[in-house]
Amino acid sequence: MSDRPERGARERILAAAVDRIASDGIDDMRIARVATQAGVSTSLVHYHFETREALLAEALEYSYELTGDVRIGEGEGEAADRFEQLAGLIDQFLPYPGHLQKDWILYVELWLRAVRHPEMRPTGVRLYGRMREWVAEGIAAGIGDGSFKAGADPVRVADRLIALADGYGVRVLIGDLEIEQARREVWAGLTGELGLSEEPPPPLGEQRPPAAAATHP
Amino acid sequence: MSPRPRLDHVRRPELLQAAATVIRRRGLVNARVTDVAEVAGTSAPSVLYYFSSKAELLSEALTFAEERFYEQLAARIDGIESAVERLAVIVEWGAAGGDYDAALWMELWAQALRDEQLAETRAELDARWRRTIAEVVSYGQERGEFGPADPERFAVLMGSLLDGLSVQIALRDAEVTPSRVRDLAVTLAERELGCTLPATVETPA
């Protein structure tokens, strides 16, 4: 994350909190470390965020809004056809090294948080709602122009894609699987319903995903 | 571990259960030995008499909770002859039944990213879940109920789908009801294994 001078202290604190959560875990996030990283005093952190809980909640919300913005709409411009577009969608949901991987660690923290703290659930539900809508639109477009099999239910296929990507993604993150294998398996889980070829098209470009790092503040 | 008195067998399960309760409530990092002692109605030194460290207590508590799930599931499955019905029970428990310990499950996955001992515990428990699914697939193939599919690969596929869906169940997403989850899992199983699962199975108590 590049620090732009115009960013306010509040946003710097949130960005620093996101970083600390990703490295230390939500329960081990320390205000003092967040303050150091944001280049502010701990009293300024307390001025903007009355409690540690408030900072955690807002940091996660901040991160998820960004994650949604980054994922949704990325990587579609260069896709040659609906199949590459679909593969690109899958890639956005997997923990590729770099930003997506960090987002993923925060993801797992959000899941954890949502179980113990009901007030965090709406953040997660909103994020999943946006992702579902985005994926379903891509699927519907492919059915509409005849690329995918007619009769498939776009929302159901979207649900399956997201659930499979979450399940395989966490296994990649933890080291059970290689990301390429996860990519192929998520694709394979959709082939029957959408009438796809056995293997997904190769990833676009050398580094997937190309735009995520650039747009993340 | 040093030899412990026979009393062990009386107290350990209670302490493990108490520890699971504390982890659900406070999270793994914030779970304290004194909290476990309080829930179990004993003292912190007594807890530490049975477990050499907090890490050991927590790791065993997670394993203990998961093991009960597998024992109950195995007992349920063993009483069923048909493979499609066995698979339907697994889907049902994985989709809705598994939710009862979503808090512990997620603690384990999240902490396994940072803690080597818990990473091992997680790997063992996940392997057990996959083995449970794969065995039902092989069993169904022997009986001619399922078509050709790699049981191991199907187990990861089904396990991943159910894990992914359990996240959305845990968020209490109104869009993701248990029946929708079940439907998604059943559709995938039927397609991959070329079978038809029974419409309803008994839900776990």
Contacts between the chains, C-beta under 8 A, distances in Angstrom:
chain1	res1	chain2	res2	distance
A	25	B	29	6.7
A	25	B	110	7.1
A	25	B	111	7.6
A	25	B	114	5.9
A	27	B	27	5.4
A	27	B	28	7.6
A	27	B	29	3.5
A	27	B	30	5.7
A	28	B	29	6.1
A	105	B	113	6.6
A	108	B	106	7.6
A	108	B	109	6.3
A	108	B	110	4.9
A	108	B	113	6.8
A	109	B	110	6.4
A	111	B	106	5.2
A	111	B	110	7.4
A	111	B	167	5.2
A	111	B	170	6.4
A	111	B	171	7.8
A	112	B	27	7.3
A	112	B	106	4.8
A	112	B	107	6.5
A	112	B	110	4.6
A	114	B	170	6.0
A	114	B	171	5.2
A	115	B	102	5.6
A	115	B	103	4.5
A	115	B	106	5.5
A	115	B	170	5.1
A	116	B	24	7.6
A	116	B	25	7.5
A	116	B	26	7.9
A	116	B	27	6.0
A	116	B	103	6.4
A	118	B	172	7.6
A	121	B	171	5.0
A	121	B	172	5.5
A	124	B	171	4.3
A	124	B	173	7.7
A	125	B	171	5.2
A	125	B	172	7.4
A	125	B	173	4.8
A	125	B	174	7.5
A	125	B	175	8.0
A	128	B	168	5.8
A	128	B	171	6.8
A	128	B	173	5.9
A	128	B	175	7.9
A	128	B	176	7.8
A	129	B	173	7.7
A	129	B	175	6.9
A	132	B	175	7.3
A	156	B	183	8.0
A	156	B	184	6.7
A	156	B	187	7.7
A	159	B	165	7.9
A	159	B	176	7.5
A	159	B	180	7.4
A	159	B	184	5.8
A	160	B	161	7.0
A	160	B	184	5.7
A	160	B	188	6.9
A	162	B	164	6.8
A	163	B	160	7.8
A	163	B	161	5.2
A	163	B	164	3.3
A	163	B	165	4.6
A	163	B	167	7.9
A	163	B	168	7.2
A	163	B	184	6.9
A	164	B	157	7.6
A	164	B	160	5.7
A	164	B	161	5.5
A	164	B	164	6.0
A	165	B	164	6.9
A	166	B	160	7.8
A	166	B	163	6.9
A	166	B	164	3.5
A	166	B	167	5.6
A	167	B	159	6.8
A	167	B	160	2.8
A	167	B	161	5.8
A	167	B	162	7.2
A	167	B	163	4.1
A	167	B	164	3.7
A	167	B	165	8.0
A	168	B	156	7.8
A	168	B	160	4.8
A	168	B	164	7.9
A	170	B	109	6.0
A	170	B	163	6.7
A	171	B	126	7.9
A	171	B	156	7.6
A	171	B	160	6.7
A	173	B	113	6.7
A	174	B	109	7.1
A	174	B	112	5.9
A	174	B	113	6.4
A	174	B	119	7.0
A	174	B	122	7.0
A	175	B	119	8.0
A	176	B	123	7.4
A	176	B	126	7.4
A	177	B	156	7.9
A	185	B	153	7.8
A	185	B	156	7.1
A	185	B	157	6.4
A	185	B	160	7.5
A	188	B	157	7.7
A	189	B	157	6.2
A	189	B	161	7.3
A	189	B	188	6.7
A	192	B	191	4.8
A	192	B	192	8.0
A	193	B	191	7.4
